[in-house]
């Protein structure tokens, strides 16, 4: 793995991890589904425009359309919509820790479907789950909102299903177009939902503008493009190794920008989760 690929992987992990903190800030000033629906509309239109400028076509195969719709609903509506809603009630550091279960849940689901896990991967899977349970037990005992936690858990399960659903449905030469279209699917579902159940009372504080602009352009668009570029450069398995940084980076960013307190159980759990994810990914690589 070359230096440029390492830099891209670390940058992706930092951008992805920071999204939980920017979401936590934004929902203090505006309804969560409204924020996310508008964000997807802007990011999706930007991506489609960039794709068209690069000569990419919206003519997709049936499997690609299934991926666009399925991923758009599972990731953008259930996973991210649930995380934005839960950000009103739980800390960003807890949300990012639960979300870091993704590579472990995907590995577990593949094992259920018949993929053979080696000893190292199995131990890593058990360790990662134990780390999350350690942190969740500590936070729930400290008063974390159980409904918010449950919604975030449901969200990461939906993202796991989305990851399995779209396997093999690559965008090919239309990657940016596919990314833009799945964002527009999310917007088309979230905005009507917001109009029905939310009051559009918005406090145009500068922190809302900054958080919204950041989450739209950086985690929403730049991180996605960086991820696809990284996968093309070094492959999906190697690229997925960088997910092991998400628990540490997400907790560190939330602590730095939001002042969220961290206990020894949090730090121990994060270390165990990172080790578990790394063990699973390195075992896959071998």
Backbone as CSV, one residue per row, in Angstrom:
resi,resn,N_x,N_y,N_z,CA_x,CA_y,CA_z,C_x,C_y,C_z
1,UNK,0.853,-1.185,0.000,0.000,0.000,0.000,0.895,1.244,0.000
2,UNK,0.718,2.145,-0.954,1.599,3.303,-1.081,1.162,4.434,-0.153
3,UNK,2.036,5.445,-0.042,1.799,6.563,0.872,0.522,7.319,0.498
4,UNK,0.276,7.508,-0.790,-0.920,8.237,-1.216,-2.183,7.497,-0.788
5,UNK,-2.182,6.185,-0.940,-3.344,5.396,-0.544,-3.562,5.477,0.964
6,UNK,-2.486,5.447,1.751,-2.602,5.568,3.205,-3.195,6.926,3.569
7,UNK,-2.697,7.978,2.912,-3.231,9.317,3.167,-4.713,9.418,2.829
8,UNK,-5.109,8.820,1.705,-6.519,8.832,1.311,-7.367,8.063,2.318
9,UNK,-6.869,6.925,2.791,-7.620,6.119,3.750,-7.823,6.831,5.073
10,UNK,-6.760,7.462,5.584,-6.873,8.208,6.834,-7.813,9.402,6.666
11,UNK,-7.701,10.081,5.520,-8.584,11.223,5.258,-10.043,10.794,5.192
12,UNK,-10.312,9.666,4.527,-11.683,9.162,4.467,-12.209,8.858,5.857
13,UNK,-11.407,8.153,6.658,-11.853,7.785,8.005,-12.150,9.025,8.841
14,UNK,-11.306,10.057,8.718,-11.530,11.285,9.479,-12.808,11.992,9.029
15,UNK,-13.021,12.069,7.710,-14.233,12.723,7.203,-15.476,11.967,7.612
16,UNK,-15.448,10.645,7.462,-16.609,9.823,7.810,-16.912,9.937,9.297
17,UNK,-15.884,9.890,10.136,-16.074,9.933,11.583,-16.608,11.284,12.043
18,UNK,-16.211,12.349,11.364,-16.629,13.692,11.775,-18.100,13.960,11.502
19,UNK,-18.740,13.150,10.655,-20.135,13.391,10.292,-21.060,13.303,11.499
20,UNK,-20.721,12.476,12.481,-21.578,12.325,13.653,-21.568,13.603,14.495
21,UNK,-20.406,14.242,14.585,-20.319,15.490,15.342,-21.043,16.624,14.627
22,UNK,-20.864,16.735,13.312,-21.554,17.801,12.572,-23.068,17.594,12.610
23,UNK,-23.520,16.328,12.600,-24.955,16.050,12.712,-25.470,16.479,14.085
24,UNK,-24.718,16.189,15.121,-25.107,16.561,16.478,-25.278,18.071,16.602
25,UNK,-24.392,18.824,15.961,-24.486,20.288,15.996,-25.704,20.766,15.213
26,UNK,-25.899,20.221,14.021,-26.958,20.708,13.129,-28.354,20.502,13.711
27,UNK,-28.594,19.347,14.344,-29.958,19.052,14.811,-30.349,19.877,16.029
28,UNK,-29.416,20.644,16.584,-29.766,21.553,17.665,-30.496,22.783,17.140
29,UNK,-30.434,23.008,15.813,-30.978,24.231,15.251,-32.044,24.004,14.183
30,UNK,-32.232,22.760,13.737,-33.201,22.488,12.673,-33.656,21.032,12.761
31,UNK,-34.827,20.708,12.187,-35.331,19.325,12.236,-34.402,18.364,11.502
32,UNK,-34.160,17.172,12.054,-33.166,16.254,11.482,-33.494,15.765,10.077
33,UNK,-34.748,15.354,9.822,-35.089,14.838,8.497,-35.043,15.943,7.450
34,UNK,-35.407,17.163,7.845,-35.340,18.294,6.919,-33.894,18.579,6.525
35,UNK,-33.013,18.609,7.520,-31.587,18.847,7.245,-31.053,17.808,6.280
36,UNK,-31.331,16.546,6.591,-30.769,15.454,5.804,-31.374,15.412,4.410
37,UNK,-32.678,15.659,4.307,-33.321,15.658,2.995,-32.764,16.736,2.082
38,UNK,-32.579,17.938,2.616,-32.007,19.035,1.818,-30.548,18.743,1.488
39,UNK,-29.832,18.172,2.463,-28.428,17.826,2.212,-28.307,16.845,1.054
40,UNK,-29.141,15.803,1.049,-29.077,14.824,-0.027,-29.469,15.426,-1.367
41,UNK,-30.425,16.345,-1.355,-30.825,16.995,-2.605,-29.645,17.778,-3.195
42,UNK,-28.952,18.531,-2.338,-27.822,19.334,-2.815,-26.664,18.439,-3.245
43,UNK,-26.274,17.486,-2.368,-25.161,16.593,-2.689,-25.466,15.760,-3.930
44,UNK,-26.712,15.276,-4.029,-27.091,14.457,-5.179,-27.036,15.224,-6.480
45,UNK,-27.573,16.439,-6.477,-27.550,17.260,-7.691,-26.116,17.633,-8.074
46,UNK,-25.280,17.929,-7.072,-23.872,18.225,-7.360,-23.184,17.021,-7.990
47,UNK,-23.420,15.836,-7.415,-22.787,14.625,-7.937,-23.260,14.310,-9.350
48,UNK,-24.569,14.442,-9.586,-25.095,14.187,-10.928,-24.518,15.190,-11.923
49,UNK,-24.420,16.456,-11.508,-23.831,17.470,-12.387,-22.381,17.182,-12.722
50,UNK,-21.605,16.776,-11.706,-20.202,16.426,-11.936,-20.104,15.222,-12.868
51,UNK,-20.982,14.235,-12.619,-20.979,13.034,-13.457,-21.291,13.366,-14.908
52,UNK,-22.274,14.225,-15.124,-22.624,14.615,-16.489,-21.459,15.353,-17.150
53,UNK,-20.778,16.202,-16.380,-19.638,16.942,-16.926,-18.501,16.001,-17.321
54,UNK,-18.415,14.861,-16.618,-17.384,13.867,-16.922,-17.834,12.877,-17.989
55,UNK,-19.037,13.081,-18.519,-19.531,12.215,-19.577,-20.213,10.953,-19.094
56,UNK,-20.538,10.883,-17.799,-21.197,9.691,-17.264,-22.696,9.745,-17.562
57,UNK,-23.276,8.595,-17.785,-24.681,8.499,-18.178,-25.538,7.986,-17.033
58,UNK,-26.809,8.398,-17.023,-27.772,7.908,-16.037,-28.463,6.633,-16.514
59,UNK,-28.045,6.103,-17.653,-28.596,4.839,-18.141,-27.932,3.692,-17.385
60,UNK,-28.663,3.132,-16.455,-28.121,2.095,-15.590,-28.757,0.748,-15.900
61,UNK,-28.051,-0.286,-15.542,-28.599,-1.627,-15.686,-29.639,-1.863,-14.587
62,UNK,-30.375,-2.950,-14.712,-31.390,-3.270,-13.711,-30.761,-3.456,-12.338
63,UNK,-29.613,-4.141,-12.278,-28.957,-4.362,-10.985,-28.466,-3.045,-10.386
64,UNK,-28.020,-2.124,-11.236,-27.581,-0.833,-10.733,-28.743,-0.018,-10.178
65,UNK,-29.910,-0.056,-10.860,-31.089,0.643,-10.344,-31.532,0.035,-9.025
66,UNK,-31.470,-1.282,-8.904,-31.807,-1.921,-7.641,-30.861,-1.455,-6.537
67,UNK,-29.578,-1.334,-6.879,-28.601,-0.861,-5.909,-28.868,0.583,-5.518
68,UNK,-29.185,1.419,-6.494,-29.459,2.834,-6.234,-30.639,2.987,-5.282
69,UNK,-31.732,2.304,-5.570,-32.940,2.426,-4.746,-32.747,1.768,-3.379
70,UNK,-32.215,0.541,-3.389,-32.018,-0.171,-2.128,-31.037,0.545,-1.218
71,UNK,-29.904,0.957,-1.776,-28.897,1.634,-0.970,-29.404,2.987,-0.515
72,UNK,-30.125,3.680,-1.412,-30.667,4.989,-1.053,-31.621,4.918,0.124
73,UNK,-32.460,3.893,0.165,-33.426,3.744,1.252,-32.773,3.219,2.529
74,UNK,-31.953,2.171,2.385,-31.361,1.563,3.568,-30.299,2.448,4.214
75,UNK,-29.391,2.983,3.391,-28.326,3.810,3.966,-28.805,5.215,4.285
76,UNK,-29.389,5.890,3.300,-29.669,7.311,3.473,-30.901,7.587,4.326
77,UNK,-31.931,6.744,4.203,-33.154,6.992,4.952,-33.100,6.348,6.339
78,UNK,-32.863,5.020,6.382,-32.930,4.325,7.674,-31.664,4.569,8.503
79,UNK,-30.489,4.360,7.880,-29.238,4.491,8.642,-28.951,5.948,9.002
80,UNK,-28.783,6.798,7.993,-28.441,8.189,8.284,-29.622,8.947,8.871
81,UNK,-30.837,8.672,8.367,-32.007,9.313,8.958,-32.145,8.966,10.431
82,UNK,-31.932,7.692,10.759,-31.991,7.279,12.157,-30.909,7.919,13.002
83,UNK,-29.701,8.035,12.442,-28.601,8.659,13.192,-28.854,10.138,13.436
84,UNK,-29.378,10.847,12.425,-29.670,12.268,12.614,-30.778,12.455,13.652
85,UNK,-31.806,11.595,13.600,-32.884,11.705,14.579,-32.357,11.414,15.985
86,UNK,-31.558,10.350,16.114,-31.033,9.966,17.423,-30.031,10.979,17.962
87,UNK,-29.424,11.779,17.078,-28.451,12.784,17.525,-29.083,13.819,18.442
88,UNK,-30.406,13.917,18.435,-31.095,14.824,19.351,-31.038,14.318,20.789
89,UNK,-30.778,13.013,20.968,-30.950,12.407,22.282,-29.712,11.702,22.826
90,UNK,-28.778,11.302,21.952,-27.587,10.607,22.439,-26.339,11.326,21.965
91,UNK,-25.219,11.030,22.608,-23.962,11.686,22.272,-23.412,11.169,20.944
92,UNK,-22.697,12.052,20.245,-22.123,11.684,18.949,-21.108,10.560,19.098
93,UNK,-20.354,10.558,20.205,-19.337,9.522,20.402,-19.969,8.146,20.516
94,UNK,-21.130,8.037,21.177,-21.811,6.748,21.288,-22.337,6.294,19.933
95,UNK,-22.870,7.229,19.149,-23.393,6.891,17.816,-22.287,6.358,16.907
96,UNK,-21.125,6.982,16.930,-20.051,6.550,16.041,-19.495,5.199,16.485
97,UNK,-19.513,4.928,17.776,-19.035,3.635,18.264,-19.967,2.521,17.794
98,UNK,-21.275,2.747,17.913,-22.228,1.735,17.450,-22.107,1.548,15.939
99,UNK,-21.971,2.656,15.205,-21.854,2.576,13.750,-20.595,1.843,13.311
100,UNK,-19.563,1.859,14.163,-18.308,1.178,13.804,-18.455,-0.333,13.781
101,UNK,-19.623,-0.824,14.186,-19.883,-2.258,14.103,-20.021,-2.754,12.668
102,UNK,-20.186,-1.842,11.712,-20.504,-2.244,10.339,-19.603,-3.346,9.788
103,UNK,-18.268,-3.171,9.741,-17.450,-4.237,9.152,-17.551,-5.553,9.910
104,UNK,-17.802,-5.488,11.225,-17.957,-6.711,11.996,-19.283,-7.400,11.682
105,UNK,-20.346,-6.613,11.537,-21.649,-7.191,11.213,-21.663,-7.789,9.810
106,UNK,-20.982,-7.124,8.880,-20.895,-7.666,7.522,-20.155,-8.997,7.538
107,UNK,-19.058,-9.058,8.300,-18.308,-10.316,8.399,-19.167,-11.407,9.029
108,UNK,-19.933,-11.058,10.069,-20.800,-12.039,10.722,-21.894,-12.522,9.778
109,UNK,-22.486,-11.588,9.024,-23.543,-11.968,8.076,-22.997,-12.878,6.992
110,UNK,-21.791,-12.594,6.514,-21.183,-13.454,5.499,-20.881,-14.838,6.052
111,UNK,-20.511,-14.898,7.337,-20.262,-16.205,7.957,-21.547,-17.015,8.024
112,UNK,-22.668,-16.349,8.356,-23.965,-17.032,8.389,-24.338,-17.547,7.004
113,UNK,-23.938,-16.794,5.969,-24.253,-17.183,4.589,-23.288,-18.228,4.037
114,UNK,-22.335,-18.667,4.866,-21.470,-19.762,4.439,-20.022,-19.397,4.220
115,UNK,-19.652,-18.122,4.349,-18.247,-17.742,4.181,-17.455,-18.190,5.403
116,UNK,-16.350,-18.831,5.174,-15.558,-19.395,6.278,-14.704,-18.295,6.920
117,UNK,-14.856,-18.155,8.230,-14.038,-17.216,8.985,-12.898,-17.968,9.666
118,UNK,-11.699,-17.423,9.568,-10.563,-18.026,10.255,-10.593,-17.721,11.744
119,UNK,-9.653,-18.278,12.460,-9.610,-18.094,13.907,-9.389,-16.637,14.284
120,UNK,-8.470,-15.960,13.576,-8.185,-14.558,13.891,-9.410,-13.689,13.652
121,UNK,-10.083,-13.898,12.524,-11.278,-13.113,12.219,-12.382,-13.358,13.237
122,UNK,-12.558,-14.605,13.650,-13.583,-14.939,14.642,-13.301,-14.264,15.974
123,UNK,-12.042,-14.317,16.409,-11.666,-13.648,17.652,-11.845,-12.137,17.544
124,UNK,-11.504,-11.586,16.378,-11.696,-10.156,16.165,-13.164,-9.767,16.221
125,UNK,-14.007,-10.590,15.635,-15.447,-10.349,15.652,-15.976,-10.359,17.078
126,UNK,-15.587,-11.346,17.857,-16.036,-11.442,19.246,-15.529,-10.255,20.065
127,UNK,-14.270,-9.890,19.838,-13.681,-8.768,20.578,-14.393,-7.458,20.252
128,UNK,-14.672,-7.221,18.975,-15.347,-5.988,18.582,-16.732,-5.869,19.203
129,UNK,-17.491,-6.944,19.166,-18.824,-6.948,19.760,-18.741,-6.739,21.267
130,UNK,-17.756,-7.356,21.908,-17.581,-7.189,23.354,-17.256,-5.742,23.694
131,UNK,-16.430,-5.104,22.868,-16.090,-3.706,23.102,-17.298,-2.800,23.025
132,UNK,-18.151,-3.028,22.026,-19.365,-2.220,21.895,-20.297,-2.441,23.080
133,UNK,-20.465,-3.704,23.492,-21.331,-4.006,24.629,-20.797,-3.368,25.911
134,UNK,-19.477,-3.325,26.068,-18.868,-2.692,27.234,-19.238,-1.211,27.295
135,UNK,-19.113,-0.532,26.154,-19.403,0.903,26.113,-20.899,1.164,26.257
136,UNK,-21.722,0.379,25.547,-23.165,0.585,25.620,-23.675,0.334,27.042
137,UNK,-23.149,-0.687,27.720,-23.563,-0.953,29.089,-23.233,0.206,30.004
138,UNK,-22.042,0.771,29.813,-21.618,1.910,30.627,-22.486,3.136,30.349
139,UNK,-22.759,3.410,29.060,-23.534,4.601,28.708,-24.996,4.467,29.123
140,UNK,-25.600,3.291,28.902,-26.997,3.101,29.292,-27.142,3.207,30.809
141,UNK,-26.146,2.679,31.530,-26.157,2.815,32.982,-25.989,4.255,33.418
142,UNK,-25.364,5.068,32.564,-25.159,6.480,32.881,-26.283,7.375,32.402
143,UNK,-27.351,6.785,31.846,-28.510,7.588,31.474,-28.684,7.855,29.997
144,UNK,-27.944,7.179,29.133,-28.124,7.371,27.688,-29.537,6.951,27.289
145,UNK,-30.135,7.691,26.358,-31.508,7.430,25.940,-31.602,6.076,25.240
146,UNK,-32.359,5.112,25.780,-32.405,3.779,25.180,-33.066,3.749,23.808
147,UNK,-34.056,4.624,23.587,-34.704,4.675,22.268,-33.721,5.172,21.222
148,UNK,-32.963,6.212,21.554,-31.958,6.723,20.626,-30.918,5.671,20.286
149,UNK,-30.476,4.923,21.304,-29.506,3.849,21.078,-30.094,2.786,20.165
150,UNK,-31.359,2.411,20.422,-32.020,1.377,19.608,-32.141,1.813,18.150
151,UNK,-32.431,3.090,17.919,-32.553,3.593,16.543,-31.210,3.528,15.824
152,UNK,-30.125,3.862,16.517,-28.802,3.802,15.902,-28.423,2.354,15.599
153,UNK,-28.760,1.435,16.502,-28.498,0.005,16.257,-29.286,-0.466,15.039
154,UNK,-30.570,-0.091,14.956,-31.384,-0.436,13.789,-30.759,0.126,12.515
155,UNK,-30.227,1.348,12.613,-29.604,1.973,11.447,-28.402,1.203,10.943
156,UNK,-27.523,0.773,11.852,-26.334,0.048,11.402,-26.702,-1.330,10.857
157,UNK,-27.791,-1.927,11.357,-28.277,-3.175,10.774,-28.779,-2.940,9.353
158,UNK,-29.452,-1.798,9.135,-29.924,-1.460,7.788,-28.747,-1.238,6.844
159,UNK,-27.691,-0.582,7.338,-26.516,-0.355,6.496,-25.814,-1.668,6.179
160,UNK,-25.823,-2.594,7.120,-25.265,-3.928,6.859,-26.026,-4.602,5.733
161,UNK,-27.367,-4.532,5.789,-28.196,-5.110,4.725,-27.921,-4.428,3.397
162,UNK,-27.732,-3.098,3.435,-27.446,-2.371,2.201,-26.122,-2.809,1.601
163,UNK,-25.118,-3.009,2.450,-23.802,-3.440,1.972,-23.886,-4.798,1.294
164,UNK,-24.669,-5.710,1.879,-24.834,-7.031,1.287,-25.691,-6.972,0.024
165,UNK,-26.675,-6.067,0.017,-27.581,-5.956,-1.121,-26.874,-5.506,-2.385
166,UNK,-25.967,-4.548,-2.249,-25.357,-3.953,-3.434,-24.059,-4.636,-3.831
167,UNK,-23.667,-5.689,-3.125,-22.431,-6.386,-3.510,-22.556,-6.903,-4.940
168,UNK,-21.611,-6.549,-5.757,-21.620,-6.982,-7.147,-22.349,-6.036,-8.076
169,UNK,-23.041,-5.045,-7.516,-23.755,-4.078,-8.362,-22.922,-2.818,-8.480
170,UNK,-21.762,-2.913,-9.075,-20.827,-1.797,-9.198,-21.319,-0.780,-10.197
171,UNK,-20.942,0.483,-9.924,-21.304,1.535,-10.854,-20.437,1.557,-12.093
172,UNK,-19.343,0.795,-12.131,-18.476,0.768,-13.302,-17.924,2.148,-13.598
173,UNK,-18.155,2.622,-14.832,-17.690,3.946,-15.215,-18.673,5.037,-14.812
174,UNK,-19.762,4.666,-14.158,-20.777,5.637,-13.755,-20.826,5.804,-12.237
175,UNK,-19.693,5.675,-11.577,-19.668,5.661,-10.115,-20.269,6.931,-9.530
176,UNK,-19.827,8.091,-9.997,-20.311,9.350,-9.421,-21.791,9.533,-9.720
177,UNK,-22.245,9.111,-10.899,-23.666,9.194,-11.233,-24.491,8.326,-10.291
178,UNK,-24.026,7.102,-10.035,-24.736,6.198,-9.126,-24.786,6.791,-7.718
179,UNK,-23.675,7.375,-7.258,-23.639,8.012,-5.944,-24.670,9.140,-5.873
180,UNK,-24.715,9.972,-6.900,-25.663,11.081,-6.912,-27.105,10.624,-6.923
181,UNK,-27.399,9.607,-7.704,-28.776,9.129,-7.802,-29.256,8.510,-6.493
182,UNK,-28.390,7.768,-5.796,-28.835,7.178,-4.529,-29.045,8.260,-3.469
183,UNK,-28.307,9.369,-3.570,-28.568,10.487,-2.664,-29.921,11.125,-2.953
184,UNK,-30.271,11.242,-4.220,-31.567,11.812,-4.591,-32.714,10.905,-4.146
185,UNK,-32.487,9.594,-4.155,-33.499,8.665,-3.616,-33.741,8.964,-2.136
186,UNK,-32.663,9.170,-1.396,-32.798,9.499,0.020,-33.550,10.797,0.229
187,UNK,-33.234,11.800,-0.573,-33.923,13.089,-0.468,-35.407,12.953,-0.787
188,UNK,-35.730,12.185,-1.823,-37.123,12.006,-2.235,-37.948,11.317,-1.155
189,UNK,-37.320,10.514,-0.309,-38.040,9.843,0.777,-38.090,10.706,2.043
190,UNK,-36.997,11.412,2.348,-36.908,12.131,3.613,-37.678,13.454,3.628
191,UNK,-37.671,14.182,2.518,-38.342,15.482,2.517,-39.857,15.376,2.719
192,UNK,-40.569,14.475,2.014,-41.996,14.321,2.310,-42.247,13.873,3.752
193,UNK,-41.400,12.969,4.259,-41.541,12.524,5.644,-41.383,13.697,6.604
194,UNK,-40.405,14.547,6.339,-40.180,15.715,7.180,-41.373,16.666,7.158
195,UNK,-41.941,16.890,5.980,-43.081,17.799,5.869,-44.292,17.290,6.644
196,UNK,-44.413,15.979,6.767,-45.560,15.384,7.465,-45.373,15.405,8.977
197,UNK,-44.182,15.086,9.476,-44.018,14.873,10.918,-43.194,15.947,11.628
198,UNK,-42.532,16.848,10.889,-41.679,17.849,11.534,-42.211,19.262,11.323
199,UNK,-41.958,20.111,12.298,-42.208,21.546,12.152,-40.923,22.194,11.661
200,UNK,-41.010,22.895,10.544,-39.809,23.494,9.971,-39.477,24.808,10.685
201,UNK,-39.113,24.679,11.953,-38.655,25.815,12.742,-37.130,25.764,12.757
202,UNK,-36.509,26.738,12.116,-35.062,26.712,11.921,-34.431,27.949,12.547
203,UNK,-33.425,27.740,13.364,-32.633,28.812,13.943,-31.380,28.974,13.087
204,UNK,-31.333,30.059,12.305,-30.234,30.241,11.353,-28.971,30.736,12.056
205,UNK,-28.562,29.996,13.057,-27.315,30.277,13.758,-26.136,29.934,12.847
206,UNK,-25.028,30.623,13.008,-23.863,30.373,12.150,-23.353,28.939,12.298
207,UNK,-23.569,28.353,13.480,-23.129,26.974,13.684,-23.947,25.992,12.845
208,UNK,-25.231,26.300,12.654,-26.042,25.469,11.768,-25.540,25.581,10.330
209,UNK,-25.290,26.787,9.875,-24.812,27.002,8.501,-23.483,26.282,8.291
210,UNK,-22.578,26.428,9.275,-21.266,25.787,9.152,-21.389,24.264,9.163
211,UNK,-22.179,23.724,10.090,-22.329,22.266,10.192,-23.013,21.697,8.959
212,UNK,-24.046,22.400,8.470,-24.773,21.914,7.297,-23.886,21.942,6.058
213,UNK,-23.161,23.034,5.872,-22.271,23.136,4.714,-21.196,22.058,4.767
214,UNK,-20.637,21.863,5.953,-19.590,20.850,6.114,-20.111,19.456,5.829
215,UNK,-21.246,19.098,6.446,-21.754,17.734,6.293,-22.223,17.450,4.874
216,UNK,-22.629,18.503,4.152,-23.058,18.323,2.764,-21.878,18.075,1.839
217,UNK,-20.825,18.885,2.005,-19.720,18.843,1.051,-18.626,17.848,1.432
218,UNK,-18.377,17.683,2.725,-17.226,16.858,3.133,-17.629,15.395,3.374
219,UNK,-18.370,15.060,4.463,-18.777,13.646,4.588,-19.738,13.218,3.476
220,UNK,-20.594,14.166,3.036,-21.605,13.800,2.051,-21.076,13.529,0.660
221,UNK,-20.146,14.359,0.198,-19.686,14.255,-1.188,-18.215,13.865,-1.288
222,UNK,-17.344,14.641,-0.633,-15.910,14.403,-0.770,-15.499,13.037,-0.216
223,UNK,-16.063,12.648,0.935,-15.709,11.347,1.519,-16.144,10.202,0.612
224,UNK,-17.321,10.346,-0.018,-17.809,9.293,-0.908,-16.904,9.121,-2.116
225,UNK,-16.521,10.236,-2.724,-15.634,10.182,-3.883,-14.267,9.617,-3.473
226,UNK,-13.774,10.038,-2.304,-12.490,9.524,-1.807,-12.548,8.013,-1.606
227,UNK,-13.679,7.538,-1.062,-13.818,6.107,-0.814,-13.772,5.303,-2.112
228,UNK,-14.549,5.733,-3.100,-14.579,4.998,-4.356,-13.216,5.050,-5.056
229,UNK,-12.529,6.189,-4.956,-11.196,6.305,-5.551,-10.216,5.365,-4.846
230,UNK,-10.320,5.296,-3.521,-9.439,4.428,-2.745,-9.686,2.957,-3.075
231,UNK,-10.968,2.571,-3.190,-11.298,1.184,-3.519,-10.733,0.805,-4.876
232,UNK,-10.837,1.722,-5.834,-10.286,1.445,-7.166,-8.767,1.331,-7.137
233,UNK,-8.138,2.053,-6.200,-6.679,2.069,-6.151,-6.104,0.830,-5.480
234,UNK,-6.716,0.396,-4.354,-6.115,-0.689,-3.585,-7.062,-1.871,-3.359
235,UNK,-8.322,-1.771,-3.812,-9.264,-2.860,-3.618,-10.103,-2.683,-2.366
236,UNK,-11.282,-3.309,-2.349,-12.244,-3.111,-1.270,-11.748,-3.656,0.071
237,UNK,-11.072,-4.816,0.045,-10.651,-5.431,1.300,-9.597,-4.598,2.003
238,UNK,-8.608,-4.160,1.266,-7.575,-3.312,1.872,-8.162,-1.978,2.312
239,UNK,-9.023,-1.404,1.489,-9.618,-0.112,1.831,-10.436,-0.205,3.116
240,UNK,-11.134,-1.339,3.290,-11.980,-1.507,4.472,-11.170,-1.529,5.764
241,UNK,-9.870,-1.803,5.676,-9.017,-1.800,6.857,-9.056,-0.451,7.566
242,UNK,-9.243,0.632,6.823,-9.231,1.960,7.424,-10.444,2.206,8.309
243,UNK,-11.461,1.350,8.234,-12.612,1.490,9.125,-12.219,1.307,10.585
244,UNK,-11.080,0.646,10.832,-10.699,0.429,12.222,-10.343,1.750,12.911
245,UNK,-10.089,2.808,12.142,-9.791,4.117,12.726,-11.039,4.866,13.175
246,UNK,-12.217,4.470,12.676,-13.426,5.255,12.923,-13.793,5.397,14.403
247,UNK,-13.745,4.329,15.211,-14.097,4.530,16.627,-13.211,5.566,17.312
248,UNK,-11.892,5.463,17.110,-10.977,6.407,17.759,-11.195,7.829,17.253
249,UNK,-11.227,8.003,15.921,-11.370,9.340,15.354,-12.729,9.962,15.705
250,UNK,-13.795,9.158,15.630,-15.119,9.680,15.937,-15.227,10.144,17.379
251,UNK,-14.711,9.348,18.304,-14.742,9.711,19.727,-13.869,10.932,19.985
252,UNK,-12.689,10.980,19.358,-11.770,12.101,19.564,-12.371,13.416,19.051
253,UNK,-12.999,13.378,17.872,-13.601,14.589,17.307,-14.759,15.073,18.163
254,UNK,-15.614,14.140,18.611,-16.747,14.510,19.462,-16.268,15.098,20.790
255,UNK,-15.214,14.526,21.342,-14.674,15.042,22.598,-14.076,16.431,22.415
256,UNK,-13.372,16.628,21.291,-12.696,17.905,21.044,-13.683,19.031,20.741
257,UNK,-14.663,18.773,19.871,-15.564,19.833,19.423,-16.811,19.988,20.283
258,UNK,-17.274,18.887,20.893,-18.513,18.949,21.676,-18.269,18.856,23.177
259,UNK,-17.035,18.544,23.559,-16.722,18.433,24.974,-17.343,17.226,25.644
260,UNK,-17.631,16.162,24.858,-18.250,14.969,25.437,-17.244,14.229,26.324
261,UNK,-17.695,13.891,27.519,-16.809,13.239,28.484,-16.542,11.788,28.091
262,UNK,-15.325,11.346,28.369,-14.921,9.980,28.071,-14.420,9.311,29.343
263,UNK,-14.961,8.124,29.637,-14.506,7.370,30.788,-13.530,6.289,30.382
264,UNK,-12.990,5.596,31.373,-12.006,4.559,31.059,-12.643,3.409,30.298
265,UNK,-13.929,3.120,30.566,-14.606,2.062,29.838,-14.756,2.423,28.362
266,UNK,-14.999,3.707,28.099,-15.097,4.153,26.703,-13.787,3.915,25.971
267,UNK,-12.684,4.359,26.584,-11.394,4.217,25.926,-11.001,2.750,25.770
268,UNK,-11.280,1.952,26.785,-10.969,0.519,26.691,-11.812,-0.138,25.609
269,UNK,-13.092,0.209,25.558,-13.976,-0.349,24.538,-13.563,0.032,23.140
270,UNK,-13.178,1.307,22.947,-12.727,1.772,21.634,-11.489,0.997,21.197
271,UNK,-10.544,0.792,22.119,-9.323,0.051,21.778,-9.650,-1.385,21.371
272,UNK,-10.584,-2.017,22.105,-10.964,-3.399,21.789,-11.663,-3.454,20.424
273,UNK,-12.569,-2.501,20.161,-13.278,-2.473,18.877,-12.302,-2.287,17.719
274,UNK,-11.374,-1.339,17.857,-10.393,-1.096,16.802,-9.567,-2.351,16.528
275,UNK,-9.161,-3.016,17.597,-8.396,-4.254,17.417,-9.218,-5.331,16.735
276,UNK,-10.492,-5.440,17.103,-11.358,-6.439,16.485,-11.570,-6.194,15.005
277,UNK,-11.834,-4.926,14.642,-12.030,-4.591,13.229,-10.763,-4.864,12.433
278,UNK,-9.623,-4.450,12.965,-8.361,-4.663,12.269,-8.078,-6.150,12.083
279,UNK,-8.376,-6.951,13.111,-8.143,-8.396,13.003,-9.003,-9.011,11.911
280,UNK,-10.274,-8.606,11.844,-11.167,-9.132,10.804,-10.683,-8.756,9.412
281,UNK,-10.300,-7.491,9.259,-9.902,-7.030,7.920,-8.565,-7.633,7.484
282,UNK,-7.615,-7.736,8.418,-6.324,-8.340,8.051,-6.481,-9.819,7.758
283,UNK,-7.382,-10.487,8.471,-7.625,-11.906,8.198,-8.231,-12.071,6.816
284,UNK,-9.145,-11.174,6.428,-9.725,-11.210,5.071,-8.652,-10.993,4.026
285,UNK,-7.742,-10.058,4.311,-6.694,-9.752,3.339,-5.820,-10.960,3.084
286,UNK,-5.469,-11.696,4.150,-4.636,-12.893,3.961,-5.376,-13.969,3.201
